[in-house]
Each structure stands twice: as structure tokens, then as C-alpha cells.
Amino acid sequence: MNYATQKFCTAGLLTIVSLFVISIPAAAQLFLGPEELVRANDIDIQVPGYSVPSFVFWDGDNLRDLVIGEGGGGVSEGKVRVYLNIGSSSIPQFSTYFYAQSDGADLVSLGGG
């Protein structure tokens, strides 16, 4: 089972992150599960500005963590949110986010239009 297909709909200046579960059995047919809102600490993830969610192996625990671009597009400076998967590979659960950093400072991307 893969859960790397994501969908994001923008309502005004806020993006709500959701995903579809993809199941590809041995017969090589593609099945999409129902859309689900992605949650962190039982709260729907909502990100200001444009966002691009991705699943990555962030912290070396062999679980896919959620990384989301935040802001930009004239809304705010762009940053990268990281939500660690504190669940399992089959039932991911995400923690409260922190910003990706370099040398102790948040990674920032200024909007360029």
C-alpha cells in the first residue's frame, strides 16, 4: 500500500492537506481509497499560503514522515514544515510540526513571483 498520492485544495490563503490511499495488488490493478484529511495530533493540517506535501524518510526510523512547504506566493516567506510519523508504516500518525533548519535557523525562501 502506498499513501504518497496527495491532494491539496486552497481556500483563500489556507491550504488543507488531504490524501488518497493507493492500493496496487499483485494483479496490477489500481484502487483508490476514499479521500482522507491528513491530521496531526487529531487536528486537520491547514497550512497558510501555497503548500506542497511530500512523504519522505526524514529521521531515519524507516517511517515516511510528512514534509510540507508553507507560505510563499506573496502570503509570507516560504518555510518547510516537518511532521514526524509517530505511528506505523500502515497507519501513519503525525506529530506537531517543526520547521526544517540549517545552522540553527529556519530555512526560508523569499517569494519571487
Stockholm file with secondary structure:
# STOCKHOLM 1.0

chainA/1-113         MNYATQKFCTAGLLTIVSLFVISIPAAAQLFLGPEELVRANDIDIQVPGYSVPSFVFWDGDNLRDLVIGEGGGGVSEGKVRVYLNIGSSSIPQFSTYFYAQSDGADLVSLGGG
#=GR chainA/1-113 SS CEEEEEEEEEETTEEEEEEEEEECCTTCCCEECCCEECEETTEECEEEBCCCEEEECCSSSSSCEEEEEEBCTTSSCBEEEEECBCSCSSSCCBCCCEECEETTEECCBCCCC
#=GC SS_cons         CEEEEEEEEEETTEEEEEEEEEECCTTCCCEECCCEECEETTEECEEEBCCCEEEECCSSSSSCEEEEEEBCTTSSCBEEEEECBCSCSSSCCBCCCEECEETTEECCBCCCC
//
